[in-house]
Amino acid sequence: MKRARAWAGFILLLIAACPLFALPTRPSVDSDECSSGPEFHDASLRTVVFRDKARGFRAYGELRVRRGAKTGECLATYRLWTARLAGAYSIAKSLDFQLEEDQIAAIELIGFSSDGTKFAADFEWGEGDSTIHHPVVIDRTSGEVADLALDDRLQKRLHPHGCDQAEDFIGVTNAGEAVFAIPPSIYDNSPECGDKGVWRFNLKTGRVYRVAKISGVKWR
């Protein structure tokens, strides 16, 4: 969210031989920080359109953030719009989320699985370096849409010693699982900071599991 994803590109190079996902251009938008001060303004934002002519698919994300006049709290409304061929857009997934003070909302379109049957997007919120990911995966064959917040599932597995590491949503598998890259911590790269690497997140069961590992700064 509003930061470079250099580690995601590095990880792609390292595991290019393993076709876990596809990573096309990623349209995204971010809101301003939710604030009770006068500097905050309601916002209505849209990503640019994701187009795949070969698959006859289009999509864009819409994000609205508005502050309640009485409560001062911010409500973020996420919408993922999709269309086939030259057809009209329809809402594939909509989500309302109450932001806390200083939190930012964002939508990012992740792209297709390698076989083209799954399309993924990310509804995000958080503050500073802390981001909660809410993957949304569309099955283009069945029309089913699966979505689930990652919350702290990975953090509990990665940080037995209270370390802090980023989670980068980098793709979706053919089975519809979200793929996350955990680069070495920018704060502490000691071995005690957990199992870095590439993880999968099953949106139906909530299970997270590692498929590639980093030990220190080396992969094994």
SVG drawing of the C-alpha trace seen along z (x, -y; Angstrom):
<svg xmlns="http://www.w3.org/2000/svg" viewBox="-25 -22 47 48">
<polyline fill="none" stroke="black" stroke-width="0.4" points="0.0,0.0 1.7,-3.2 5.1,-1.5 7.4,0.2 7.0,4.0 10.6,4.6 10.7,7.8 7.8,9.3 9.7,8.9 12.8,10.4 10.8,13.4 9.3,13.9 12.7,14.3 13.7,16.8 10.7,19.1 10.1,18.5 10.5,22.2 7.4,23.0 4.2,21.8 2.3,20.8 0.7,17.6 0.6,14.9 1.4,11.3 0.1,8.8 0.0,5.0 -1.8,4.1 -4.3,1.2 -4.8,-0.1 -6.1,-3.1 -5.5,-4.3 -7.6,-6.5 -6.2,-9.2 -5.9,-8.4 -9.2,-8.4 -9.1,-11.4 -11.5,-13.3 -9.7,-16.6 -10.8,-19.1 -8.1,-17.9 -10.0,-14.7 -12.5,-14.7 -14.8,-12.0 -13.5,-10.3 -14.7,-8.2 -11.9,-6.5 -11.6,-4.0 -8.7,-2.0 -7.9,-2.0 -9.6,0.9 -7.8,4.2 -8.3,5.7 -7.5,9.1 -8.6,9.2 -7.6,12.9 -9.9,13.9 -12.6,11.4 -12.4,10.0 -12.5,6.5 -12.4,5.4 -12.0,2.4 -12.1,1.6 -14.1,-1.2 -13.4,-2.6 -15.6,-5.0 -14.5,-6.4 -16.8,-8.8 -16.8,-10.0 -19.9,-10.1 -20.9,-13.6 -21.8,-12.5 -19.5,-9.6 -16.4,-10.9 -15.7,-7.3 -14.9,-6.4 -16.8,-3.8 -14.9,-2.3 -17.0,-0.7 -15.1,1.7 -16.6,2.9 -15.1,5.1 -16.7,4.7 -16.3,7.2 -17.5,7.7 -17.2,10.2 -16.4,9.3 -18.4,6.1 -21.0,6.8 -22.1,4.5 -20.2,4.3 -21.7,6.0 -20.6,6.1 -18.7,9.2 -18.0,8.4 -18.9,5.6 -17.7,5.0 -18.2,2.4 -15.5,1.9 -15.3,-0.6 -11.9,-2.2 -10.2,-3.3 -8.5,-6.7 -5.4,-7.0 -6.2,-3.9 -6.0,-3.8 -8.1,-1.8 -7.0,-0.4 -8.0,1.8 -5.5,3.6 -6.3,5.9 -3.9,8.8 -4.6,10.6 -5.2,14.1 -4.0,17.6 -1.6,19.2 -4.5,21.2 -6.7,18.1 -9.6,19.6 -9.2,17.5 -9.0,13.7 -7.9,12.1 -8.2,8.7 -7.3,7.3 -9.4,5.2 -6.9,3.7 -6.8,1.5 -4.3,0.6 -1.9,-2.1 1.9,-2.6 3.6,0.7 0.7,2.8 -1.8,3.9 -4.7,6.3 -5.3,8.1 -8.8,9.3 -8.3,11.4 -11.2,11.8 -11.0,14.6 -13.4,15.1 -13.8,18.5 -14.5,17.6 -15.7,21.2 -18.4,21.5 -18.9,17.8 -18.3,18.4 -16.6,15.6 -14.6,16.5 -13.3,13.9 -11.7,13.9 -9.6,11.5 -6.1,12.8 -6.1,11.1 -3.1,12.3 -3.0,15.9 0.4,15.5 1.7,13.2 1.0,15.9 3.1,18.4 5.9,16.0 6.5,14.0 7.0,16.2 9.5,13.7 7.5,10.6 9.2,9.7 7.6,7.6 7.5,8.5 5.6,7.4 3.0,9.6 2.9,9.0 -0.1,10.5 1.6,11.6 -0.8,13.9 -3.4,16.6 -3.1,20.3 -5.2,22.4 -7.0,23.8 -7.9,20.3 -5.5,19.9 -4.0,16.5 -0.2,16.4 1.8,14.2 5.5,13.4 7.1,12.7 10.5,10.9 13.2,10.6 12.1,8.2 13.2,4.6 13.6,4.4 15.2,7.7 16.6,10.3 17.7,12.8 16.7,16.5 14.5,16.0 12.1,13.8 10.2,16.7 9.9,18.6 10.0,16.2 9.2,17.3 6.1,17.9 2.8,18.9 -0.6,19.9 -3.9,18.9 -7.0,21.0 -10.0,18.7 -12.4,21.5 -10.8,23.1 -8.6,20.2 -5.5,22.4 -2.1,20.9 0.9,23.0 4.4,22.4 5.5,23.5 9.0,22.0 11.3,21.0 14.0,18.4 16.6,18.9 18.4,15.7 18.8,14.0 19.1,17.3 16.4,19.6 16.5,23.3"/>
</svg>
